[in-house]
Amino acid sequence: MDPPNLYPVKLYVYDLSKGLARRLSPIMLGNIRQERILRIEQLWQHPFEWFFLVYGDIRRCFSSWKQLEGIWHTSIVVHKDEFFFGSGGISSCPPGGTLLGPPDSVVDVGSTEVTEEIFLEYLSSLGESLFRGEAYNLFEHNCNTFSNEVAQFLTGRKIPSYITDLPSEVLSTPFGQALRPLLDSIQIQPPGGSTVGRPNGQS
């Protein structure tokens, strides 16, 4: 009996911020606050205790800063095409074929025995259920949710946690919580793909 054909599965990773997240996140997502209000007379009454209290507060401020390496958009590349999810539903294009250009990094997810025919049937089913365009949510049901679901279907492996944990990292900060109503309304659909299960170019 011939061994089954194996098809490589790649995760394309794009930083939508183009490096801005790395530079600005300590400022925007830092949780800097004054935890103690010290009376000036403490400086004179207990100078060493005052110094260590202030030093400890400064250390806590810096340790609470959150460093985001990027704002990640991901897609799955298999069977010579790139597949991703956005506010227009599930789309496909040649690898690197959206206006985002080439990915910032490529992760080798593994290999799959799933044929192209079965995979497209699976995507069609997802597009009519879990991953309809109107189900898109920037934090809770996004392109990375889709990539993680598809990666597990194809290979049994999840995508890296630094990508899937990003929404909770942002929402755990006061800045993220304050902006959530605005961010929840954002719809992302990288231009350049064709919606899976519909005529090319129709969304």
Buried (B, 14 or more C-beta within 10 A) or exposed (E): EEEEEEBBBBBBBBBBBEEBBBEEBBEBBBBBEEEEEBEEEBEEEEEEEBEEBBEEBEEEBEEEBBEBBBBBBBBBBBBEBBBBBBBBBBBBBEBBBBEBEEBBEBBEBBBBEBEEEEBBEBBEEBBEEBBEBEBBBBBEBBBBBBBBBBBEBBBEEBBBEEBBEBBEBBBEBEBBEEBBEEBEEEEBBBEBBBBBBBEEEEB
